Amino acid sequence: MDADFLTDLRAIVGDSYVVTDPVARFAYRQDASLFGGTDAAVIARPASTDEVSRVMALAFRHAVPVVVRGGGSSIYGQPPGVPGENLLLDMTRMNRILNMNPQGMTVTAEAGIIMSRLQHACNSAGFYLFVPAAPVHTVSLGGWLSGAAGGGGIWWEIISITAVLPDGTVVRTGGGPGTHVRQTEAYSRIMGGPDFTGMFIGDGGSFGVKTEVTVRLLGLPAVTRASILVFRSLDRVLDLMARHVARVSPHPFDPLLVFGPGANELFSADGSGADLFTVMALMQGHTPAETDARRDAFEAIADELGGGHTPELDALAGMMSRAPDQESEMEMFGLGFFNGLGLAAWLPFNMPRTRMAEVYPLLVQWREERIAEAGRRGFECQARFEFMAPSDQCSVTGEVDAFFKDVPSLELRAFVREMILDYQKFTHELGLLDVYNQGMMSRLNAACWSDGYRALYSTVKQAIDPKRILNRGLWLERPPEPGV
């Protein structure tokens, strides 16, 4: 790395926040995935949009490749950039809440903030913010918007993004200060110009460095009711799902989670759930009357379709219910739960709800064949975990994961990596799309693009990033060899 470049970089972010030490850099070569982090020559930790802008302008002048990292929660790896030559931007210093606007019902935060911290601040102010179920304590706001299908479940509420383009230009999207310099408050996503906010959601970090985000909020629901039933037929579960989303939107206050036979084996000590689907519906609202009515309507449909009650599940549903002003500390299926199951082969899916009956059994069959192969190689599968949920009226998201006994074996890790990649190739052959726009998955998704979509992406990327410095290795690009 050029000495003058490093001098200028230290002048921007401060000497304490520029790292070239090999030991510190090595830590960034890892992330939460089996696919690795980024091999960087230098790490910088900016503290503001202005610092990010100046850093990007400096990198652009010197044609230095830049990779951006939030919480490091990817399951498909970081952008590789140019290994050994990258400037890695660690965004975790940018973790402030800039404005909580109770009257306007928005919150503006820096993109490096961890989602659990942002959620806690919103809850404390009396507002609801949807957050991811598992990596809530590690994933950053910017990373989630970039990589997890545009922040699966929150993209509806994003009304403004401040992003720094590869040449250092600062862009603020959304109806408000971005499209009207006399307006001080971001209050609409689409007013005053094209919806450029959407361009930076789910881009994997390809178009710009997200530094600030404004999110529209909802009132924090004071009442929770739950209904948990068991079904022996996937067809009945899908009928229930269709009738549920025809009545209400599952996001954000009426989520419906379905756990498959593998998950039920974990829930039942005697293995009695091995052929069951467990359906858990949550109804969150502001008054007992409205929330009870939604629960009763759901249970009437579930009973009509043959859903079964058990004393244990009814008791659990009662525990999950919450009255006004009553705290609920139940957190289900966080990373701690999954980490206890073993080394994870994450096998997610997203598909049109209308294809579930056709495709879902094929995914489970594919997993079972690979588990059998693992057994022949001497690798022990300790657990299976299947779940699915309607993310809206049209689509279903879920996973058919497998967990292996974690032993110190490079061969096991190679097998699980290969299993994850082969599964995604299989699902893409079936026409499915993965929910993560990250690392190697971005390239696999892009391999299925139409010619027109490919041309549009290439045109926008070339216009914004003509020197190809930002997050190389995403979508259509493969990382070049060092020195190329």
N, C-alpha and C positions, 0 to 999 in steps of 0.2 A: 504494500500500500504506500503510495507516494507520501513523503514526509510533509510536503506543503498541504496536501489534502487533509492529513491528520491534524495539522496545526489549525487550519481553518475550521475543521469539525469541532475541535475542542473549544475554539473561541465561540461557537454557536451554542453548544449544549453544556459546556463546562467540563473541565478536565476530569472531574470525578465521575462523569457519566459517559466517558469514552473508554472502552476496554479493548486491549489488544492481547492481553495475557492468554497464552494457550490453554491453561487450565480452565479459565472462565469461559473462553470460547467453546471449549469442548462440551460444556453443559448444554449449550444451545444446539448441539448436533443431535439432541434427543428431544422427543416430545411424548405425548401420551400414546402415540401410535407405535406399531411395529415397523413403520416405514421411515422413521427418522426425521430429524430436524434439519437444520441448515448449517453447512460448513461455511463459516464466515471468517473474513480477515479482521474485521473490527465490529464491535457492538457499540451502538449509540442509544442513549435513553433520553429522548426529548421530553420536554415538560409542557409544551404549548403548541398550538397551531402555527404560531409564528416560527418557532424553532423547527418544526417539521418542514415548513415552507422553505426556510433558508437551507436546511440540510438537503432537501430534494433538489433545490436549485444548484447547490454545490455539486451533488452527485451527477446531475444532468450535464453540467459544464465539463466534468471530468470523465463522463461516460462510465461511472462506477455502478455496477449492478446493486440493486437494493431489494432486500427481502424484509417484509413486515411481519412481526410476531406479536400476538396478544397474549392469551393465557397458555398457549401451547397445548390446547385440548383436542387438536385434530386427531381423527382416527385413520386418516389416509396420508399423513405426512405433510410437512411444510413445503412451500415452493423451493426447489433446489437452487434457483438463481444460477450463478456461475460458481461452482464449488471452489473454495479457497480464495475467492476474490470478492465475496459479497460484503457490503455494508448491511448489517442487520439492525433494523429499528425495533427495539424493545419498547412497546407502547405502554407498559404497565405503570409508568410514572404519571401518565395522563389519566388519572382515576378520580377526578373531582366531579361533583354534581354542581353544575354551573347555575342552574335556575330551576327551582321548584315553583311552578305557577299554579296555585290552587284555583284561582278564578278562571284561568284559561284552560285548566286541566291538562297541562303538559309538563314534562320534565326534560331538561336539556342537560346532558352529561358528556364528559369526555369519553372517547371511544375505548380507552384502555381500562375502564372501570370493570370490575368483576360483577357478573350479573346478580349474585346473591346480595352484594352490597347495595346495588341499585334497587333491587326488589325491597330490601329492608327499609331503605329510605322512603320509598313510595308507600309501603304499607304503614309506616309510622306517620306519614302525612295523610293517611286515610284513603289512599288510592291503590288500584290494582294494576300490576304489571305482570304480564305473562313471562315466565322464564323457563328454560329447559329443565327437564326432569332430573337428568343424571349429572351433567358436569356443571351444575349451577355455581359451585364454589371455585371453579377454575376457569370457566370460559369468560372471555371479555365480550363486551357489547359489540365492538368492531369486528372481532373474530367471528362471532355468531352471525352477524349480518352478512359477512363476506362468505363464510364457508358452509353453514348449515342451512342450505336451501333459503338463504336470505333470512336467517333467524326464524326458522319454522315456527309459525304461530304469532310472530310479532310484526311481520312486515306490513300487516294491515294498518298498524298504528304509527308507522314511521312517517313523519311529515316533513322532516328536513334533515339533511346530512351535510356537514362541512367536510370537504375532501380536498386534499392537496394533490394536484396533478403531478406527473413525473417531472415537469420543468419547474415546479415550485409554485405554480398558480394556485390560488385558493378559490374554491368554488363553494358557494352555499346554495343548496337547492331548496325548492318548496316555496309555496306562496307566503311571502313575508319579506324579511330582509334580503333574501337571495334574488327575488324578482322585483322588489320595489325598495329602493334605497331609503325611502322616507318611512318605511314600516319597520318598527323595532321588534315585532312579535311574530314568530313563526306560528301560523294557525291553520294552514291548509297545504296539502301536498301538490295540488294541481293548478292553483290559481296563478295567473300572470305569465305562464310560459309552459313549455313541454315538461313532462314528468321525468326530469333528469334524476330525481331521487331514485327511481326504480333502476336506473343504470348502474348505480353503485351497490344495489342489494343483490346478493348472490353472485357477485362478479369474482369471488375468490380473492379479491384485492388486486385485480388486474388493471383497473382503470384509475385508481387513485388511493391515497392513504386516508382512511377515515379518521377524523380527529374529534368531531363533535356530532352528536345525534340528538334530535328532538323527537320525543315520543308522546303521542296522545294517550291520556290516561282514562281509566274508568273508576267509578266509585268502588271502594273496597267492599265486597259482599260480606255482610255480617252473619249470614245464615248458610250453613251447609247441610245438605241431606245426601244420603247415599243409599243405593240399592244394589245388592250383589246377588246374582242368581247363577245357576249352572244349566248348561245345555249339553246335549249329547250329539247335536247335529250342527255342522258348520252352516248348512243352508238356513237353519232357523236363526242362527246368530246373524247372518247376513240380512235376513228379512227384518230382524229387529233393528239392525243398524240403518237400513234404508228407511224404515218408518220413523226412526228417531230423528235423522237429519232432515226428513221432510217436515217435521214439526218445529224444530229449533236448530240453530247453528250450534255445533258442538264447541265452537270456540267463541268466547273464552269460558263461559259459565256452565256449560252442560257437556263436559267431556265424557266420552264413552270408551272404556278400555276393555279389551278382550284378551284374556290369557289362555294360551293353548295348553294341550296335554302335558308338554314338557315342563312348563311353569307350574302346572298343578301338581306334578310329582314333587316339586320342591315345597309346595304349600301343605301337602298332606303327608304326615309322617309314615302312614301305612301304604302310600302309593296308590290310594283309592281314586285319585283324580286323574289317572293316566289316560282315560278316554274321554275326559270332560273339557268343555270350554267354560271358563268362568267369565261372566260379564259384570263389570263394575261401572255403574253410572253415578256420576256426581252431579248434584244440582246446587249451584251457588246463587244466592240472591240476597235481597236487601230486607225482606220481611219473611216471617215464618209462613204467612198465608200463601204468598206467591211460590215459595220454594216447595212447600208441602204439595201444592197443586201440581207442580211439574213432576215431582217424584211420583205422585199417585197416577198421573197420566202415563208415565213411563212404565210403571209396574203393571198397569192394566194391559198394555201392549205385550209386555214380557210374559205375563201370565197367559194371555191368549195364545202365544206362540209356544207354550209349554215349558217356560223357565221354571226351574226348581229352586225352592228355598231350603236352607238347612239352618238349624239353630245356631251353628257356629258362624255362618256367613251373615245371618241376621244380626248377631251380636257384634260382629265386626262393623257392619254398616252403622249400627248404633254408635259405636265408638268413634266413627269417622264424622258423625253429625256434629254440628256446632251451632249453638244458639247465639243471638246477639251478645256482644261483649264477652264471649267465652273464648279463651285462647285455645288453639289447636296446634299441638306440637308434632303431629304425625307427619313424618316425611318418608315417603315410600320410594324404594328402588333408587336410592342414590348410588354414587360410585362405590361407597363402602359395601353395599349389598352385592354388587356385581364383582368387586375385587375378591370377595370371599368365596366366589364360585370357582375361581381358577383363572387360567390364561384364556382370554376371550378371543374367540373368532366371531367378530361382529358381522352379522349378516342382515343388514337392513333392506327394506324394500319400500317402494312407493308406487302405487298403481291406481288406475281408475277403479272406483268401487265396483263398477259393473263387471270387472274381470277377475274379482277375487275368487269366486267359486272355481274358475278354470285354472288360475295360476297358482294359488296358494298351496294346493297339494303337491305341485311340481317342485316348489321351493323346499318343502319339508322332505320330500323324497331325495332331492339332490343332497341336502345336508346329511341325511341318514347314510347315503352311499359314501360320503367323505368321512363320516365318523367310523364307518366300518373299515375304510382304508387306513385310518389312523390307528385303529386297533391292530391291524395286521403289521403296522410298523412299530408297535409297542407303545403307542401313546394312549393314555387313558382319558376318555371323555367322562367328566364328573357330573355334568349337568347340561340340560337343554333349557332354553328359555324362549318361549314364543309369546309375542303380544302383537296386537293390532289396534288401531284407533282411527276413526274417521277424522281427518284433519279439517274437512269442510264437507259440503254436500256432495262433492264430486270424487274425492280421492281418499285413499286409505294408506296410512303409513304404519310400518311395524318392523319386526325383526324375528328371525328364526335362529337365534344365536346358539353356539355351542361353546362349552367351557372345558378346558383340558387341565388335568393335574399338572401344576406348574413345577417343572423340574429344571435344573440347570442344564439345558440342552439346546445348542444352536440348531440342531436338526428339528426339534419341536417348533421353535420360533419360525424357522424357514417353512415348515409345513403349514403353520397357521397363516403366515403371510400369503403363501400360495393359495391356500383355501379361500381367504378373503378375496383375493384378486380373481380367482377362477369363478367364484360365486357371482361376482359383479359382471364378469363377462357373460355368464349364463343368463343372468337377469336381463342384460341388455339385448341378448339374442331374442328374449321373449318380448322385447319392446318396452321394458320398464326403465325408469329413470331413478338414479340414486338421489338421496336427499342431501348429500354432502358435496359441495363444489370445492373440493380441496385436493391438493397434491396430485397423486396419480389418478384419483377419481375424476378430476377435471378433464384430464386427457382422454379417459375412457368415455366420458360423456360426450366430449367434442368429436370423438370418432364417429358418432351417430348423427352429427348435425347434417342438415340439408345443405346443398350448395349455396342457397341464398343466405341462410343463417350464417354459414361460415364466412361468406364474403362480407356480410354486414359487420360481424365481429372484427374481422381483419382490418376493415376500413377504419372503424372507430379506434381500435388499438393503435394502428399506425399513425393516425392523426394525433392522438393524445400522447403516445409514447414512441416517437420516431427512432429514438436511440435504443429502445427495448431494454430499459434499465430496471423496470419495476416488476418484481415477482416473476422473473423468468422461469419457465417450466410449467406454467399453467396453461390449460386448454390446448391450444394448437402447437405450443412450443415444447420441445424437449431440451433439457439443459445441455449446453455445449460442454465440451471438455475444457478444463482449466487452460487459460492462455489463448483460447479461440475467440 
